[in-house]
Structure formats: structure tokens, C-alpha cells
Amino acid sequence: MIKTLIGALALALPAAAAWAGPAGEPGLFETLREHDRIFFERAFNQCDFGYLERAIHPRLDFYHDQGGYQDRADFLENTRRYVCPASGPKPIRVVDEGSLQVFPLYRDGDLYGAIQSGTHRFFLREDGKADVHTSSARFTHLYLLVDGDWLLREVMSYDHSSPED
């Protein structure tokens, strides 16, 4: 019984440390906040597809409460079609900085990934006009550290609401 309890504690302690938040891994919160900013500025707001293809995991899973599930190929196609249209209004994403949380993930004491969550707002941008707020939502991202690069592996985008809600 005591051996079982000690074994359970040994397994639980690393898991508890994984949820220590920004203090759990020095600099991780700032690193992922900046990574998120660059990722969405380049991939979503500027439509840099070369960057986007390098920054997402080969087995990306994207779950959206209104648009359903997308794998990597679907995600890239839908980004081209709906986020980066050839003409007309362009969707823009803005994170609510104060909402960001980051939780490190460890395997045998080594950092291998992180969960990032928060809220963000979406706008439509059109030349010569003010941006129009279209919706707000929550997000949860799973980033994996692969050969020194943070790759977006899983995305959950949910609780979408219009500005009137």
C-alpha cells in the first residue's frame, strides 16, 4: 500500500509541476506570447504561407465550435480561402494580452511542449475603412517543441460570440 502511494505521488508531482504556469519554466510565458504574436501576425494577418507551413505540425488538428474539425490540409486550404482572400475584406486576429496563460509540459523533466490559452477578437479589415469587430472567442493551443522550434500541433477555437452578445 505504501509503495503504491509513493508511486502515485511520484507520478503526480511532475504533472502538478506541469501546471505551474509562467513560473514553471523561466521565460516560457514570454517566449510563447511572442511566438503567438509573430505566428498570427505573419500567418493569419499577413498571409505568409511559407511561414505558416513551417510553423504548424505535420499532424495539425484544428477544432472549431462553428466550422468543425480540420486536419492540416483542410486548415491550409481554409486559411487560403477564408482568411487570406484574393480581394475584399480581410479577417484580422488580435489576442487579448491579459487573458494569455501558458502551462509547460514535461517528459522525464525535459520541456517538450506547452499549452497556451486565452481569448482573442476578430476584425474585418478593408482598405480605406476602420476595422470592424466581428467576433470574440476562446482558444487553446498545444505547442510541441520539435528540434528547437515551437510547432502548433492542436488548436481549439470555441465560445465564439458576436460583439452584440
Contact map, one row per residue, 1 for C-alpha under 8 A:
111110000000000000000000000000000000000000000000000000000000000000000000000000000000000000000000000000000000000000000000000000000000000000000000000000000000000000000
111111000000000000000000000000000000000000000000000000000000000000000000000000000000000000000000000000000000000000000000000000000000000000000000000000000000000000000
111111100000000000000000000000000000000000000000000000000000000000000000000000000000000000000000000000000000000000000000000000000000000000000000000000000000000000000
111111110000000000000000000000000000000000000000000000000000000000000000000000000000000000000000000000000000000000000000000000000000000000000000000000000000000000000
111111111000000000000000000000000000000000000000000000000000000000000000000000000000000000000000000000000000000000000000000000000000000000000000000000000000000000000
011111111100000000000000000000000000000000000000000000000000000000000000000000000000000000000000000000000000000000000000000000000000000000000000000000000000000000000
001111111110000000000000000000000000000000000000000000000000000000000000000000000000000000000000000000000000000000000000000000000000000000000000000000000000000000000
000111111111000000000000000000000000000000000000000000000000000000000000000000000000000000000000000000000000000000000000000000000000000000000000000000000000000000000
000011111111100000000000000000000000000000000000000000000000000000000000000000000000000000000000000000000000000000000000000000000000000000000000000000000000000000000
000001111111110000000000000000000000000000000000000000000000000000000000000000000000000000000000000000000000000000000000000000000000000000000000000000000000000000000
000000111111111000000000000000000000000000000000000000000000000000000000000000000000000000000000000000000000000000000000000000000000000000000000000000000000000000000
000000011111111100000000000000000000000000000000000000000000000000000000000000000000000000000000000000000000000000000000000000000000000000000000000000000000000000000
000000001111111110000000000000000000000000000000000000000000000000000000000000000000000000000000000000000000000000000000000000000000000000000000000000000000000000000
000000000111111111000000000000000000000000000000000000000000000000000000000000000000000000000000000000000100100000000000000000000000000000000000000000000000000000000
000000000011111111100000000000000000000000000000000000000000000000000000000000000000000000000000000000000000000000000000000000000000000000000000000000000000000000000
000000000001111111110000000000000000000000000000000000000000000000000000000000000000000000000000000000000000000000000000000000000000000000000000000000000000000000000
000000000000111111110001000000000000000000000000000000000000000000000000000000000000000000000000000000000000000000000000000000000000000000000000000000000000000000000
000000000000011111111001000000000000000000000000000000000000000000000000000000000000000000000000000000111100000000000000000000000000000000000000000000000000000000000
000000000000001111111001000000000000000000000000000000000000000000000000000000000000000000000000000000111000000000000000000000000000000000000000000000000000000000000
000000000000000111111111000000000000000000000000000000000000000000000000000000000000000000000000000000110000000000000000000000000000000000000000000000000000000000000
000000000000000001111111100010000000000000000000000000000000000000000000000000000000000000000000000011110000000000000000000000000000000000000000000000000000000000000
000000000000000000011111111110000000000000000000000000000000000000000000000000000000000000000000000011110000000000000000000000000000000000000000000000000000000000000
000000000000000000011111110000000000000000000000000000000000000000000000000000000000000000000000000000000000000000000000000000000000000000000000000000000000000000000
000000000000000011111111110000000000000000000000000000000000000000000000000000000000000000000000000000110000000000000000000000000000000000000000000000000000000000000
000000000000000000001111111110000000000000000000000000000000000000000000000000000000000000000000000000010000000000000000000000000000000000000000000000000000000000000
000000000000000000000111111110000000000000000000000000000000000000000000000000000000000000000000000000000000000000000000000000000000000000000000000000000000000000000
000000000000000000000100111111100000000000000000000000000000000000000000000000000000000000000000000000000000000000000000000000000000000000000000000000000000000000000
000000000000000000000100111111110000000000000000000000000000000000000000000000000000000000000000000001010000000000000000000000000000000000000000000000000000000000000
000000000000000000001100111111111000000000000000000000000000000000000000000000000000000000000000000011000000000000000000000000000000000000000000000000000000000000000
000000000000000000000000001111111100000000000000000000000000000000000000000000000000000000000000000000000000000000000000000000000000000000000000000000000000000000000
000000000000000000000000001111111110000000000000000000000000000000000000000000000000000000000000000000000000000000000000000000000000000000000000000000000000000000000
000000000000000000000000000111111111000000000000000000000000000000000000000000000000000000000000000001000000000000010000000000000000000000000000000000000000000000000
000000000000000000000000000011111111100000000000000000000000000000000000000000000000000000000000000100000000000000000000000000000000000000000000000000000000000000000
000000000000000000000000000001111111110000000000000000000000000000000000000000000000000000000000000000000000000000000000000000000000000000000000000000000000000000000
000000000000000000000000000000111111111000000000000000000000000000000000000000000000000000000000000000000000000000000000000000000000000000000000000001000000000000000
000000000000000000000000000000011111111100000000000000000000000000000000000000000000000000000000000000000000000000000000000000000000000000000000000000000000000000000
000000000000000000000000000000001111111110000000000000000000000000000000000000000000000000000000000000000000000000000000000000000000000000000000000000000000000000000
000000000000000000000000000000000111111111000000000000000000000000000000000000000000000000000000000000000000000000000000000000000000000000000000000000000000000000000
000000000000000000000000000000000011111111110000000100100000000000000000000000000000000000000000000000000000000000000000000000000000000000000000000000000000000000000
000000000000000000000000000000000001111111111000000000000000000000000000000000000000000000001000000000000000000000000000000000000000000000000000000000000000000000000
000000000000000000000000000000000000111111111100000000000000000000000000000000000000000000001000000000000000000000000000000000000000000000000000000000000000000000000
000000000000000000000000000000000000011111111111001100000000000000000000000000000000000000000000000000000000000000000000000000000000000000000000000000000000000000000
000000000000000000000000000000000000001111111111101100000000000000000000000000000000000000000000000000000000000000000000000000000000000000000000000000000000000000000
000000000000000000000000000000000000001111111111000000000000000000000000000000100011000000011000000000000000000000000000000000000000000000000000000000000000000000000
000000000000000000000000000000000000000111111110000000000000000000000000000000000000000000111000000000000000000000000000000000000000000000000000000000000000000000000
000000000000000000000000000000000000000011111111000000000000000000000000000000000000000000000000000000000000000000000000000000000000000000000000000000000000000000000
000000000000000000000000000000000000000001111111100000000000000000000000000000010011000000000000000000000000000000000000000000000000000000000000000000000000000000000
000000000000000000000000000000000000000001110111111100000000000000000000000000000000000000000000000000000000000000000000000000000000000000000000000000000000000000000
000000000000000000000000000000000000000000100011111110000000000000000000000000000000000000000000000000000000000000000000000000000000000000000000000000000000000000000
000000000000000000000000000000000000000000000001111111000000000000000000000000000000000000000000000000000000000000000000000000000000000000000000000000000000000000000
000000000000000000000000000000000000000001100001111111100000000000000000000000000000000000000000000000000000000000000000000000000000000000000000000000000000000000000
000000000000000000000000000000000000001001100001111111110000000000000000000000000000000000000000000000000000000000000000000000000000000000000000000000000000000000000
000000000000000000000000000000000000000000000000111111110000000000000000000100000000000000000000000000000000000000000000000000000000000000000000000000000000000000000
000000000000000000000000000000000000000000000000011111111000000000000000000000000000000000000000000000000000000000000000000000000000000000000000000000000000000000000
000000000000000000000000000000000000001000000000001111111000000000000000000000000000000000000000000000000000000000000000000000000000000000000000000001110000000000000
000000000000000000000000000000000000000000000000000111111101000000000000000000000000000000000000000000000000000000000000000000000000000000000000000000111000000000000
000000000000000000000000000000000000000000000000000001111111000000000001000000000000000000000000000000000000000000000000000000000000000000000000000000111000000000000
000000000000000000000000000000000000000000000000000000011111000000000001000000000000000000000000000000000000000000000000000000000000000000000000000000001000000000000
000000000000000000000000000000000000000000000000000000001111100000000011000000000000000000000000000000000000000000000000000000000000000000000000000000001000000000000
000000000000000000000000000000000000000000000000000000011111110000000011000000000000000000000000000000000000000000000000000000000000000000000000000000011110000000000
000000000000000000000000000000000000000000000000000000000011111000001111000000000000000000000000000000000000000000000000000000000000000000000000000000001110000000000
000000000000000000000000000000000000000000000000000000000001111100001111001000000000000000000000000000000000000000000000000000000000000000000000000000000111100000000
000000000000000000000000000000000000000000000000000000000000111110111100000000000000000000000000000000000000000000000000000000000000000000000000000000000111100000000
000000000000000000000000000000000000000000000000000000000000011111111000000000000000000000000000000000000000000000000000000000000000000000000000000000000001110000000
000000000000000000000000000000000000000000000000000000000000001111110000000000000000000000000000000000000000000000000000000000000000000000000000000000000000111100000
000000000000000000000000000000000000000000000000000000000000000111110000000000000000000000000000000000000000000000000000000000000000000000000000000000000000010100000
000000000000000000000000000000000000000000000000000000000000001111111000000000000000000000000000000000000000000000000000000000000000000000000000000000000000000000000
000000000000000000000000000000000000000000000000000000000000001111111100000000000000000000000000000000000000000000000000000000000000000000000000000000000000000000000
000000000000000000000000000000000000000000000000000000000000111100111110000000000000000000000000000000000000000000000000000000000000000000000000000000000000000000000
000000000000000000000000000000000000000000000000000000000000111000011111111000000000000000000000000000000000000000000000000000000000000000000000000000000000000000000
000000000000000000000000000000000000000000000000000000000011110000001111111000000000000000000000000000000000000000000000000000000000000000000000000000000000000000000
000000000000000000000000000000000000000000000000000000001111110000000111111100000000000000000000000000000000000000000000000000000000000000000000000000000000000000000
000000000000000000000000000000000000000000000000000000000000000000000111111110000000000000000000000000000000000000000000000000000000000000000000000000000000000000000
000000000000000000000000000000000000000000000000000000000000000000000111111111000000000000000000000000000000000000000000000000000000000000000000000000000000000000000
000000000000000000000000000000000000000000000000000000000000010000000111111111100000000000000000000000000000000000000000000000000000000000000000000000000000000000000
000000000000000000000000000000000000000000000000000010000000000000000001111111110000000000000000000000000000000000000000000000000000000000000000000000000000000000000
000000000000000000000000000000000000000000000000000000000000000000000000111111111000000000000000000000000000000000000000000000000000000000000000000000000000000000000
000000000000000000000000000000000000000000000000000000000000000000000000011111111110000000000000000000000000000000000000000000000000000000000000000000000000000000000
000000000000000000000000000000000000000000010000000000000000000000000000001111111111000000000000000000000000000000000000000000000000000000000000000000000000000000000
000000000000000000000000000000000000000000000010000000000000000000000000000111111111100000000000000000000000000000000000000000000000000000000000000000000000000000000
000000000000000000000000000000000000000000000000000000000000000000000000000011111111100000000000000000000000000000000000000000000000000000000000000000000000000000000
000000000000000000000000000000000000000000000000000000000000000000000000000001111111100000000000000000000000000000000000000000000000000000000000000000000000000000000
000000000000000000000000000000000000000000010010000000000000000000000000000001111111100001100000000000000000000000000000000000000000000000000000000000000000000000000
000000000000000000000000000000000000000000010010000000000000000000000000000000111111110001100000000000000000000000000000000000000000000000000000000000000000000000000
000000000000000000000000000000000000000000000000000000000000000000000000000000011111111111000000000000000000000000000000000000000000000000000000000000000000000000000
000000000000000000000000000000000000000000000000000000000000000000000000000000000001111100000000000000000000000000000000000000000000000000000000000000000000000000000
000000000000000000000000000000000000000000000000000000000000000000000000000000000000111111000000000000000000000000000000000000000000000000000000000000000000000000000
000000000000000000000000000000000000000000000000000000000000000000000000000000000000111111000000000000000000000000000000000001000000000000000000000000000000000000000
000000000000000000000000000000000000000000000000000000000000000000000000000000000000101111100000000000000000000000000000000111100000000000000000000000000000000000000
000000000000000000000000000000000000000000000000000000000000000000000000000000000011101111110000000000000000000000000000000111000000000000000000000000000000000000000
000000000000000000000000000000000000000000001000000000000000000000000000000000000011000011111000000000000000000000000000011110000000000000000000000000000000000000000
000000000000000000000000000000000000000000011000000000000000000000000000000000000000000001111100000000000000000000000000011110000000000000000000000000000000000000000
000000000000000000000000000000000000000110011000000000000000000000000000000000000000000000111110000000000000000000000001111000000000000000000000000000000000000000000
000000000000000000000000000000000000000000000000000000000000000000000000000000000000000000011111000000000000000000000001110000000000000000000000000000000000000000000
000000000000000000000000000000000000000000000000000000000000000000000000000000000000000000001111100000000000000000000111100000000000000000000000000000000000000000000
000000000000000000000000000000000000000000000000000000000000000000000000000000000000000000000111111100000000000000000111100000000000000000000000000000000000000000000
000000000000000000000000000000000000000000000000000000000000000000000000000000000000000000000011111100000000000000000000000000000000000000000000000000000000000000000
000000000000000000000000000000000000000000000000000000000000000000000000000000000000000000000001111100000000000000000000000000000000000000000000000000000000000000000
000000000000000000000000000000000000000000000000000000000000000000000000000000000000000000000001111110000000000000001110000000000000000000000000000000000000000000000
000000000000000000000000000000001000000000000000000000000000000000000000000000000000000000000001111111000000000000011110000000000000000000000000000000000000000000000
000000000000000000001100000010000000000000000000000000000000000000000000000000000000000000000000001111100000000000011100000000000000000000000000000000000000000000000
000000000000000000001100000110010000000000000000000000000000000000000000000000000000000000000000000111110000000001111000000000000000000000000000000000000000000000000
000000000000000001111101000000000000000000000000000000000000000000000000000000000000000000000000000011111000000001110000000000000000000000000000000000000000000000000
000000000000000001111101100100000000000000000000000000000000000000000000000000000000000000000000000001111100001011100000000000000000000000000000000000000000000000000
000000000000000001100000000000000000000000000000000000000000000000000000000000000000000000000000000000111110001111100000000000000000000000000000000000000000000000000
000000000000010001000000000000000000000000000000000000000000000000000000000000000000000000000000000000011111111110000000000000000000000000000000000000000000000000000
000000000000000000000000000000000000000000000000000000000000000000000000000000000000000000000000000000001111111100000000000000000000000000000000000000000000000000000
000000000000000000000000000000000000000000000000000000000000000000000000000000000000000000000000000000000111110000000000000000000000000000000000000000000000000000000
000000000000010000000000000000000000000000000000000000000000000000000000000000000000000000000000000000000111111000000000000000000000000000000000000000000000000000000
000000000000000000000000000000000000000000000000000000000000000000000000000000000000000000000000000000000111111100000000000000000000000000000000000000000000000000000
000000000000000000000000000000000000000000000000000000000000000000000000000000000000000000000000000000011110111110000000000000000000000000000000100000000000000000000
000000000000000000000000000000000000000000000000000000000000000000000000000000000000000000000000000000001110011111000000000000000000000000000001110000000000000000000
000000000000000000000000000000000000000000000000000000000000000000000000000000000000000000000000000000011100001111100000000000000000000000000111100001000000000000000
000000000000000000000000000000000000000000000000000000000000000000000000000000000000000000000000000001111000000111110000000000000000000000000111000000000000000000000
000000000000000000000000000000000000000000000000000000000000000000000000000000000000000000000000000001111000000011111000000000000000000000011110000000000000000000000
000000000000000000000000000000010000000000000000000000000000000000000000000000000000000000000000000111100000000001111100000000000000000000011110000000000000000000000
000000000000000000000000000000000000000000000000000000000000000000000000000000000000000000000000001111000000000000111110000000000000000001111000000000000000000000000
000000000000000000000000000000000000000000000000000000000000000000000000000000000000000000000011001110000000000000011111000000000000000001110000000000000000000000000
000000000000000000000000000000000000000000000000000000000000000000000000000000000000000000000011001100000000000000001111100000000000000111100000000000000000000000000
000000000000000000000000000000000000000000000000000000000000000000000000000000000000000000001111000000000000000000000111110000000000000111100000000000000000000000000
000000000000000000000000000000000000000000000000000000000000000000000000000000000000000000001111000000000000000000000011111000000000111110000000000000000000000000000
000000000000000000000000000000000000000000000000000000000000000000000000000000000000000000111100000000000000000000000001111100000000111100000000000000000000000000000
000000000000000000000000000000000000000000000000000000000000000000000000000000000000000000111000000000000000000000000000111110000011111000000000000000000000000000000
000000000000000000000000000000000000000000000000000000000000000000000000000000000000000011110000000000000000000000000000011111000011110000000000000000000000000000000
000000000000000000000000000000000000000000000000000000000000000000000000000000000000000011110000000000000000000000000000001111101111000000000000000000000000000000000
000000000000000000000000000000000000000000000000000000000000000000000000000000000000000111000000000000000000000000000000000111111110000000000000000000000000000000000
000000000000000000000000000000000000000000000000000000000000000000000000000000000000000010000000000000000000000000000000000011111000000000000000000000000000000000000
000000000000000000000000000000000000000000000000000000000000000000000000000000000000000000000000000000000000000000000000000001111100000000000000000000000000000000000
000000000000000000000000000000000000000000000000000000000000000000000000000000000000000000000000000000000000000000000000000011111110000000000000000000000000000000000
000000000000000000000000000000000000000000000000000000000000000000000000000000000000000000000000000000000000000000000000000011011111000000000000000000000000000000000
000000000000000000000000000000000000000000000000000000000000000000000000000000000000000000000000000000000000000000000000001111001111100000000000000000000000000000000
000000000000000000000000000000000000000000000000000000000000000000000000000000000000000000000000000000000000000000000000001110000111110000000000000000000000000000000
000000000000000000000000000000000000000000000000000000000000000000000000000000000000000000000000000000000000000000000000111100000011111000000000000000000000000000100
000000000000000000000000000000000000000000000000000000000000000000000000000000000000000000000000000000000000000000000000111100000001111100000000000000000000000001100
000000000000000000000000000000000000000000000000000000000000000000000000000000000000000000000000000000000000000000000000111000000000111110000000000000000000000111100
000000000000000000000000000000000000000000000000000000000000000000000000000000000000000000000000000000000000000000000011110000000000011111000000000000000000001111100
000000000000000000000000000000000000000000000000000000000000000000000000000000000000000000000000000000000000000000000011100000000000001111100000000000000000111110000
000000000000000000000000000000000000000000000000000000000000000000000000000000000000000000000000000000000000000000001111000000000000000111110000000000000000111100000
000000000000000000000000000000000000000000000000000000000000000000000000000000000000000000000000000000000000000000001111000000000000000011111000000000000011110000000
000000000000000000000000000000000000000000000000000000000000000000000000000000000000000000000000000000000000000000111100000000000000000001111100000000000011100000000
000000000000000000000000000000000000000000000000000000000000000000000000000000000000000000000000000000000000000000111000000000000000000000111110000000011111000000000
000000000000000000000000000000000000000000000000000000000000000000000000000000000000000000000000000000000000000011110000000000000000000000011111000000011110000000000
000000000000000000000000000000000000000000000000000000000000000000000000000000000000000000000000000000000000000011110000000000000000000000001111100001111100000000000
000000000000000000000000000000000000000000000000000000000000000000000000000000000000000000000000000000000000000111000000000000000000000000000111110011111000000000000
000000000000000000000000000000000000000000000000000000000000000000000000000000000000000000000000000000000000001110000000000000000000000000000011111111100000000000000
000000000000000000000000000000000000000000000000000000000000000000000000000000000000000000000000000000000000000100000000000000000000000000000001111111100000000000000
000000000000000000000000000000000000000000000000000000000000000000000000000000000000000000000000000000000000000000000000000000000000000000000000111110000000000000000
000000000000000000000000000000000000000000000000000000000000000000000000000000000000000000000000000000000000000000000000000000000000000000000000111111000000000000000
000000000000000000000000000000000000000000000000000000000000000000000000000000000000000000000000000000000000000000000000000000000000000000000001111111100000000000000
000000000000000000000000000000000010000000000000000000100000000000000000000000000000000000000000000000000000000010000000000000000000000000000011110111110000000000000
000000000000000000000000000000000000000000000000000000111000000000000000000000000000000000000000000000000000000000000000000000000000000000000011110011111000000000000
000000000000000000000000000000000000000000000000000000111001000000000000000000000000000000000000000000000000000000000000000000000000000000001111000001111110000000000
000000000000000000000000000000000000000000000000000000011111100000000000000000000000000000000000000000000000000000000000000000000000000000001111000000111110000000000
000000000000000000000000000000000000000000000000000000000001111000000000000000000000000000000000000000000000000000000000000000000000000000001110000000011111000000000
000000000000000000000000000000000000000000000000000000000001111000000000000000000000000000000000000000000000000000000000000000000000000000111100000000011111100000000
000000000000000000000000000000000000000000000000000000000000011100000000000000000000000000000000000000000000000000000000000000000000000000111000000000000111110000000
000000000000000000000000000000000000000000000000000000000000011110000000000000000000000000000000000000000000000000000000000000000000000011110000000000000011111100000
000000000000000000000000000000000000000000000000000000000000000111000000000000000000000000000000000000000000000000000000000000000000000011100000000000000001111100000
000000000000000000000000000000000000000000000000000000000000000010000000000000000000000000000000000000000000000000000000000000000000000111000000000000000000111110000
000000000000000000000000000000000000000000000000000000000000000011000000000000000000000000000000000000000000000000000000000000000000001111000000000000000000111111000
000000000000000000000000000000000000000000000000000000000000000000000000000000000000000000000000000000000000000000000000000000000000001110000000000000000000001111111
000000000000000000000000000000000000000000000000000000000000000000000000000000000000000000000000000000000000000000000000000000000000011100000000000000000000000111111
000000000000000000000000000000000000000000000000000000000000000000000000000000000000000000000000000000000000000000000000000000000000111100000000000000000000000011111
000000000000000000000000000000000000000000000000000000000000000000000000000000000000000000000000000000000000000000000000000000000000000000000000000000000000000011111
000000000000000000000000000000000000000000000000000000000000000000000000000000000000000000000000000000000000000000000000000000000000000000000000000000000000000011111
